[in-house]
Amino acid sequence: MSQSEWIWVAIRIFGIYLLVLAIISIPEAIGAVYAHLHLAEAASHTSDLASMSESLRKAAVTKGVTAFFQLLLFSIASYYFIAHGKLIHKLASRTNV
């Protein structure tokens, strides 16, 4: 294999790695939504633990937003690296003489 082909292989492998990271973030996003819904319900029913459940709800929202943006970013980047990647290939193939 030539150097150009090895660069394409490396770009595709990195795209697959990003796809795996995107897939891993899916359960985190779903779990954060689930936690937010149940903690919001718990905060509305109990007055004794309202401040604690409200803090946990805010933490679940933060975790959910983070997981969602990870999913979005990793999905877009993996699509680019797997399906396209021409700019990265051109930059990696450039030799400094």
Biotite code that builds the C-alpha atoms (Angstrom):
import biotite.structure as struc

atoms = struc.array([
    struc.Atom([0.000, 0.000, 0.000], chain_id="A", res_id=1, res_name="MET", atom_name="CA", element="C"),
    struc.Atom([1.135, 3.492, -0.746], chain_id="A", res_id=2, res_name="SER", atom_name="CA", element="C"),
    struc.Atom([1.432, 6.288, 1.774], chain_id="A", res_id=3, res_name="GLN", atom_name="CA", element="C"),
    struc.Atom([-1.755, 7.899, 0.420], chain_id="A", res_id=4, res_name="SER", atom_name="CA", element="C"),
    struc.Atom([-3.729, 4.705, 0.989], chain_id="A", res_id=5, res_name="GLU", atom_name="CA", element="C"),
    struc.Atom([-2.392, 4.367, 4.545], chain_id="A", res_id=6, res_name="TRP", atom_name="CA", element="C"),
    struc.Atom([-3.501, 7.936, 5.256], chain_id="A", res_id=7, res_name="ILE", atom_name="CA", element="C"),
    struc.Atom([-7.025, 7.058, 4.029], chain_id="A", res_id=8, res_name="TRP", atom_name="CA", element="C"),
    struc.Atom([-7.040, 3.994, 6.272], chain_id="A", res_id=9, res_name="VAL", atom_name="CA", element="C"),
    struc.Atom([-6.006, 6.104, 9.279], chain_id="A", res_id=10, res_name="ALA", atom_name="CA", element="C"),
    struc.Atom([-8.705, 8.688, 8.518], chain_id="A", res_id=11, res_name="ILE", atom_name="CA", element="C"),
    struc.Atom([-11.386, 5.992, 8.270], chain_id="A", res_id=12, res_name="ARG", atom_name="CA", element="C"),
    struc.Atom([-10.233, 4.293, 11.491], chain_id="A", res_id=13, res_name="ILE", atom_name="CA", element="C"),
    struc.Atom([-10.435, 7.630, 13.319], chain_id="A", res_id=14, res_name="PHE", atom_name="CA", element="C"),
    struc.Atom([-13.953, 8.088, 11.904], chain_id="A", res_id=15, res_name="GLY", atom_name="CA", element="C"),
    struc.Atom([-14.954, 4.663, 13.226], chain_id="A", res_id=16, res_name="ILE", atom_name="CA", element="C"),
    struc.Atom([-13.504, 5.582, 16.630], chain_id="A", res_id=17, res_name="TYR", atom_name="CA", element="C"),
    struc.Atom([-15.625, 8.748, 16.691], chain_id="A", res_id=18, res_name="LEU", atom_name="CA", element="C"),
    struc.Atom([-18.676, 6.705, 15.693], chain_id="A", res_id=19, res_name="LEU", atom_name="CA", element="C"),
    struc.Atom([-18.087, 4.392, 18.662], chain_id="A", res_id=20, res_name="VAL", atom_name="CA", element="C"),
    struc.Atom([-17.858, 7.431, 20.956], chain_id="A", res_id=21, res_name="LEU", atom_name="CA", element="C"),
    struc.Atom([-21.155, 8.728, 19.526], chain_id="A", res_id=22, res_name="ALA", atom_name="CA", element="C"),
    struc.Atom([-22.844, 5.377, 20.131], chain_id="A", res_id=23, res_name="ILE", atom_name="CA", element="C"),
    struc.Atom([-21.538, 5.295, 23.695], chain_id="A", res_id=24, res_name="ILE", atom_name="CA", element="C"),
    struc.Atom([-23.045, 8.733, 24.404], chain_id="A", res_id=25, res_name="SER", atom_name="CA", element="C"),
    struc.Atom([-26.570, 7.620, 23.387], chain_id="A", res_id=26, res_name="ILE", atom_name="CA", element="C"),
    struc.Atom([-27.358, 5.748, 26.649], chain_id="A", res_id=27, res_name="PRO", atom_name="CA", element="C"),
    struc.Atom([-25.928, 8.635, 28.671], chain_id="A", res_id=28, res_name="GLU", atom_name="CA", element="C"),
    struc.Atom([-28.287, 11.085, 26.962], chain_id="A", res_id=29, res_name="ALA", atom_name="CA", element="C"),
    struc.Atom([-31.291, 8.793, 27.399], chain_id="A", res_id=30, res_name="ILE", atom_name="CA", element="C"),
    struc.Atom([-30.417, 8.145, 31.052], chain_id="A", res_id=31, res_name="GLY", atom_name="CA", element="C"),
    struc.Atom([-30.097, 11.860, 31.748], chain_id="A", res_id=32, res_name="ALA", atom_name="CA", element="C"),
    struc.Atom([-33.547, 12.538, 30.274], chain_id="A", res_id=33, res_name="VAL", atom_name="CA", element="C"),
    struc.Atom([-35.005, 9.687, 32.321], chain_id="A", res_id=34, res_name="TYR", atom_name="CA", element="C"),
    struc.Atom([-33.310, 10.985, 35.501], chain_id="A", res_id=35, res_name="ALA", atom_name="CA", element="C"),
    struc.Atom([-34.539, 14.522, 34.824], chain_id="A", res_id=36, res_name="HIS", atom_name="CA", element="C"),
    struc.Atom([-38.143, 13.393, 34.444], chain_id="A", res_id=37, res_name="LEU", atom_name="CA", element="C"),
    struc.Atom([-38.160, 11.343, 37.637], chain_id="A", res_id=38, res_name="HIS", atom_name="CA", element="C"),
    struc.Atom([-36.273, 13.914, 39.686], chain_id="A", res_id=39, res_name="LEU", atom_name="CA", element="C"),
    struc.Atom([-38.614, 16.690, 38.542], chain_id="A", res_id=40, res_name="ALA", atom_name="CA", element="C"),
    struc.Atom([-41.534, 14.572, 39.688], chain_id="A", res_id=41, res_name="GLU", atom_name="CA", element="C"),
    struc.Atom([-39.831, 13.859, 43.039], chain_id="A", res_id=42, res_name="ALA", atom_name="CA", element="C"),
    struc.Atom([-39.100, 17.550, 43.573], chain_id="A", res_id=43, res_name="ALA", atom_name="CA", element="C"),
    struc.Atom([-42.725, 18.471, 43.064], chain_id="A", res_id=44, res_name="SER", atom_name="CA", element="C"),
    struc.Atom([-44.109, 15.837, 45.491], chain_id="A", res_id=45, res_name="HIS", atom_name="CA", element="C"),
    struc.Atom([-41.830, 16.092, 48.504], chain_id="A", res_id=46, res_name="THR", atom_name="CA", element="C"),
    struc.Atom([-41.166, 19.303, 50.332], chain_id="A", res_id=47, res_name="SER", atom_name="CA", element="C"),
    struc.Atom([-38.522, 17.838, 52.672], chain_id="A", res_id=48, res_name="ASP", atom_name="CA", element="C"),
    struc.Atom([-36.115, 16.806, 49.970], chain_id="A", res_id=49, res_name="LEU", atom_name="CA", element="C"),
    struc.Atom([-37.047, 19.443, 47.424], chain_id="A", res_id=50, res_name="ALA", atom_name="CA", element="C"),
    struc.Atom([-33.695, 21.249, 47.448], chain_id="A", res_id=51, res_name="SER", atom_name="CA", element="C"),
    struc.Atom([-31.711, 18.025, 47.136], chain_id="A", res_id=52, res_name="MET", atom_name="CA", element="C"),
    struc.Atom([-33.860, 16.662, 44.318], chain_id="A", res_id=53, res_name="SER", atom_name="CA", element="C"),
    struc.Atom([-33.740, 20.044, 42.573], chain_id="A", res_id=54, res_name="GLU", atom_name="CA", element="C"),
    struc.Atom([-29.933, 19.961, 42.700], chain_id="A", res_id=55, res_name="SER", atom_name="CA", element="C"),
    struc.Atom([-29.921, 16.422, 41.337], chain_id="A", res_id=56, res_name="LEU", atom_name="CA", element="C"),
    struc.Atom([-32.329, 17.470, 38.586], chain_id="A", res_id=57, res_name="ARG", atom_name="CA", element="C"),
    struc.Atom([-30.016, 20.315, 37.556], chain_id="A", res_id=58, res_name="LYS", atom_name="CA", element="C"),
    struc.Atom([-27.085, 17.894, 37.492], chain_id="A", res_id=59, res_name="ALA", atom_name="CA", element="C"),
    struc.Atom([-29.098, 15.505, 35.306], chain_id="A", res_id=60, res_name="ALA", atom_name="CA", element="C"),
    struc.Atom([-29.941, 18.328, 32.900], chain_id="A", res_id=61, res_name="VAL", atom_name="CA", element="C"),
    struc.Atom([-26.283, 19.336, 32.683], chain_id="A", res_id=62, res_name="THR", atom_name="CA", element="C"),
    struc.Atom([-25.233, 15.726, 32.052], chain_id="A", res_id=63, res_name="LYS", atom_name="CA", element="C"),
    struc.Atom([-27.949, 15.356, 29.418], chain_id="A", res_id=64, res_name="GLY", atom_name="CA", element="C"),
    struc.Atom([-26.941, 18.504, 27.551], chain_id="A", res_id=65, res_name="VAL", atom_name="CA", element="C"),
    struc.Atom([-23.298, 17.418, 27.614], chain_id="A", res_id=66, res_name="THR", atom_name="CA", element="C"),
    struc.Atom([-24.158, 13.925, 26.350], chain_id="A", res_id=67, res_name="ALA", atom_name="CA", element="C"),
    struc.Atom([-26.389, 15.343, 23.611], chain_id="A", res_id=68, res_name="PHE", atom_name="CA", element="C"),
    struc.Atom([-23.687, 17.698, 22.323], chain_id="A", res_id=69, res_name="PHE", atom_name="CA", element="C"),
    struc.Atom([-21.120, 14.891, 22.458], chain_id="A", res_id=70, res_name="GLN", atom_name="CA", element="C"),
    struc.Atom([-23.488, 12.744, 20.417], chain_id="A", res_id=71, res_name="LEU", atom_name="CA", element="C"),
    struc.Atom([-23.995, 15.534, 17.898], chain_id="A", res_id=72, res_name="LEU", atom_name="CA", element="C"),
    struc.Atom([-20.319, 16.469, 17.595], chain_id="A", res_id=73, res_name="LEU", atom_name="CA", element="C"),
    struc.Atom([-19.022, 12.899, 17.398], chain_id="A", res_id=74, res_name="PHE", atom_name="CA", element="C"),
    struc.Atom([-21.714, 11.941, 14.861], chain_id="A", res_id=75, res_name="SER", atom_name="CA", element="C"),
    struc.Atom([-20.937, 14.829, 12.547], chain_id="A", res_id=76, res_name="ILE", atom_name="CA", element="C"),
    struc.Atom([-17.178, 14.325, 12.820], chain_id="A", res_id=77, res_name="ALA", atom_name="CA", element="C"),
    struc.Atom([-17.410, 10.569, 12.294], chain_id="A", res_id=78, res_name="SER", atom_name="CA", element="C"),
    struc.Atom([-19.591, 11.072, 9.221], chain_id="A", res_id=79, res_name="TYR", atom_name="CA", element="C"),
    struc.Atom([-17.010, 13.447, 7.782], chain_id="A", res_id=80, res_name="TYR", atom_name="CA", element="C"),
    struc.Atom([-14.060, 11.158, 8.484], chain_id="A", res_id=81, res_name="PHE", atom_name="CA", element="C"),
    struc.Atom([-15.793, 8.016, 7.211], chain_id="A", res_id=82, res_name="ILE", atom_name="CA", element="C"),
    struc.Atom([-17.581, 9.450, 4.161], chain_id="A", res_id=83, res_name="ALA", atom_name="CA", element="C"),
    struc.Atom([-15.364, 12.347, 3.066], chain_id="A", res_id=84, res_name="HIS", atom_name="CA", element="C"),
    struc.Atom([-12.135, 13.443, 4.764], chain_id="A", res_id=85, res_name="GLY", atom_name="CA", element="C"),
    struc.Atom([-10.563, 14.922, 1.631], chain_id="A", res_id=86, res_name="LYS", atom_name="CA", element="C"),
    struc.Atom([-9.294, 18.055, 3.355], chain_id="A", res_id=87, res_name="LEU", atom_name="CA", element="C"),
    struc.Atom([-7.678, 16.031, 6.155], chain_id="A", res_id=88, res_name="ILE", atom_name="CA", element="C"),
    struc.Atom([-6.156, 13.689, 3.558], chain_id="A", res_id=89, res_name="HIS", atom_name="CA", element="C"),
    struc.Atom([-4.740, 16.606, 1.610], chain_id="A", res_id=90, res_name="LYS", atom_name="CA", element="C"),
    struc.Atom([-3.260, 18.141, 4.768], chain_id="A", res_id=91, res_name="LEU", atom_name="CA", element="C"),
    struc.Atom([-1.780, 14.814, 5.890], chain_id="A", res_id=92, res_name="ALA", atom_name="CA", element="C"),
    struc.Atom([-0.358, 14.076, 2.442], chain_id="A", res_id=93, res_name="SER", atom_name="CA", element="C"),
    struc.Atom([1.375, 17.414, 2.128], chain_id="A", res_id=94, res_name="ARG", atom_name="CA", element="C"),
    struc.Atom([5.133, 17.141, 2.411], chain_id="A", res_id=95, res_name="THR", atom_name="CA", element="C"),
    struc.Atom([7.280, 19.989, 3.652], chain_id="A", res_id=96, res_name="ASN", atom_name="CA", element="C"),
    struc.Atom([10.266, 20.308, 1.393], chain_id="A", res_id=97, res_name="VAL", atom_name="CA", element="C"),
])
